[in-house]
Amino acid sequence: MIVSINQPAYLPWLGYFHRIAVSDLHIVLDHVQFEKNSFTNRNKIRTADGWCWLTVPVSTSGRFGASINSLEIAAGRAWTGKHWASIRMNYARAPFFSEHAGFFEGLFRREWRMLDPLLRELTAYLLDAFGIRTPLLFSSEMNVLGTKSELVLNLCRAVGATRYLSGPLGRNYLDEDSFAAAGIEVEYHAYKHSQYPQVYSGFEPFMAAIDLLFNWGPRSLDILKHEQGNAREVLLRDRC
């Protein structure tokens, strides 16, 4: 039983989805403290000039230590229209944009009060669009206690994990001896980013995963899981 755990993210990048795809179960760590300048409420999209940030404004004033699943989106900020306009402007010519435009247009027309429901709906749609069927659990619904390494270990124990697939930063805080004592092997995820033709010339890595989806549609999962890290040559040959 391979288990991965990650905080939720806004329009996550490819490595986020790859770790879910190679797991038997994924736990969304949504009850921990929100960190400013993280990817929880922002990510990058490709533009003609390189890339730009899309950031969901959240209310943190007077709420030090607020958990991710309790965060409110800042009122009175016209972010939804700006995000949709940026996505539409930069991906309108992408081959598979039209297949997904209806969902994103509808999503950005809605009023969102809380961040958590937005992240859940976006992630669920992208997992389905990529064809990733790994089941998800949410830490806020699991009643598991602890902090840092202890919390991760307790979550793994709660679901019967035999292997924990950690992000690379886990090396800085995981107590591997405790995992070994619990019979759980620790492995660190090192995603090698595939390259693929984008709507603009050149290649910008680490974009939001919609960049791959809009450009390659049903081929996205193959590219996402490509082990050699460079799918450009194969894809160009297939296009001919």
N, C-alpha and C positions, 0 to 999 in steps of 0.2 A: 504494500500500500504506500504509494508515493504521494506525499502531501506537500503542497506549497502554501505559503502564507504571504500576503502582500496587502499594504494599505490601498484603499481605493484611489483611483486617479481619474482625472478629467481627460477624455480622449487619449487613452494610454498609448504608449509606443509599442513597437513590435515585440521587444523583449518581454514585456508584461504579459502579452498573450501567448508567447512561446512557452513561458514557464507554466502557464495554466494548461496549455495543450499537452505537455509531456507529463502532467500529473494525473493521478487517479482521483484526487480530490483537491479542491482549492478553497482556502479559507480567506475571506475578505476581512482584513483587520480594521474594522470601522469604528471600534469603541475607544481607540487610543487617542492621545492628545494630537490635535492639529498642529502642524509645523508650517510656519510662514515660509514662503519662497520654495515650497516643495511642489511636486507635480499633482498634489491632491486636487487643486482647483485651477490648474493651468497646464497648457502644453503648446507645442509648436506645430505650425502648418507650413507647407512649402509655398513660396511665392516666387515671382519672377526675379526678385532681388536676393533670394536666398531663403529666408524663413522669417516668421513673425510669431510672437506670443499671442495666444488667446487665453485670457484670464477671467475666471468667474469671480466677481467681487464678493467677499464674505464679510460678515460683521464680527469683528474680534474685539472691539473696544469694550473694556470692562469684563472680558470673558477669558482671562488668562487660564490656560489649561483646559479649554473647551475641547470636548471629544469631536471627532470628525462627524459622527452621526447626529450630533446636536447642533451643527453649524447652520446658521441662517444666512441666506444670500442677502447682500446689502440691498435695501429698498431704494427705489428712485434712480437706479443706474440702468441706462439703456444698453445693457451688454448683449442681450439676446439678438437684437437686430444687427448689431455690429458683428457678432460672431457668424451669423448666417450670411451676411453680406460678404465677409472675408472668405468664407468657405466657398460660396457660390462664385465669387469673382475669380478665385484662384484655381478652382477645379471644374469649372463649367465645361472645359474642353477635354477633360479626362474621359477615357472611353466608357467607364462604368458609373460615372457620376449620376446620370439620370436615373439609374436603377435604385439609387438610395436617396435621391434628393427629396422625395416626398416625406420620408421619415424625418430627416433633419429639418426640413422646413417646418413641419408640424411641431417638432420638439422645440424649436426656437420661437415659435409663435405663442407658446404657453407661458404662463407666469409661474415662476418657480420661487417658492418661499424658503425651502430647505435644500441644502447641497446634496445630502445623501440620496433622496429619491432620483435626482437628476443623474448622479453617477451610476446608480443601479440600472436605470433604464438604458443609458448609453452603453454600458458594459454588456448588458444582456443582449442588446441589438447587435453589437459588434461580434460577440461570441457566436451568435447564430449566423451572422453574415459570413464569418470565416469558417463555419462548420465545426467549431470546437464544442464538444459535448461534455466536457468535464463538469461534474456537478459542483456547485458552490454552496458554501455555508458562510454565515456572517457571525463574526465573533461577538457582536452585540446581542446575539440571540442564543449564545451558548453557555452563559453563566460560568465562565472559566476565569479564575483569578490569577494574579501574578503580574510581574513587570519584566520587560526585556526578555532575556533568555529563559527565565522561569515561565513567563507567559507563553512563549512559543512552545516550550516543552509540554506544558499542561494542555495546550490546544492539540498538539500531536497525540498525546496520550488519550485525550477525550475521544478521538476518532479512530484510534487503533493504528496509527501510522507505524510503519517499519522503516521508512526512509523519509527524511525531511529534506526537501529541495529548497535551500536558502538562497536569497540574493547574495551577491558578492560582499556586501557590507556586513553580512552576518559574521564574517571572520573577526570583526571588531568587538563583538559582544557575546557571541554564543559560547556557552559552557559545554564544550563537546564531551567532556567526561560525564556530565549529567545525562546527556542523550545516550551515550554508550551504556551507562548503567541501566537505562530504561529500555535497552534493546532497540534503539532507534539510530540508524546510520545517518550521518549528516553529509550532504553533498552540496557544493556551491554551484549555482547556475551561472554559467559564463556564456552569454548569448553572442554569437558571432553574426553581426548584422549583414544580411544579404543586401546586395546592390541590385537595383532593377531600374529600368527606364521610367522616369517621372514625366509629368506633363511639361516641365521646363527642362532645358538642357543642363547637363551636369548632374551630379547626384549629391543630395543633402541627406545624411543619415539622421537617425533619432527623431524623425518626425512623428506626429500622431499617426496611429495605425490607419486612419481614414485615407492617408496618402497612398498606401498600398492598395486598399480596398477600391478606391475610385479609379486607380490606374490599371489594376489587374483583376478585379472582380473574382470570378470563380477560381482563378489560378492563385489567389492570395495565400491560401493555406500551404500550398506547395512551396511558395517562395519563403513564407514565414518560417517553415521548418527545414529549409535548405541547409544541409550540413556544411557545404563548402564555403558559404558566406558570400558567394558571387553568382547570382542567377542571371546576370545581364546577358551573357553570351548565349545561354540556353534559350532564354525568352526571345531574343532577337532572331535566333535561328528558327524558332517555332512560328514567328510572325511571317517569315518569308514564304 
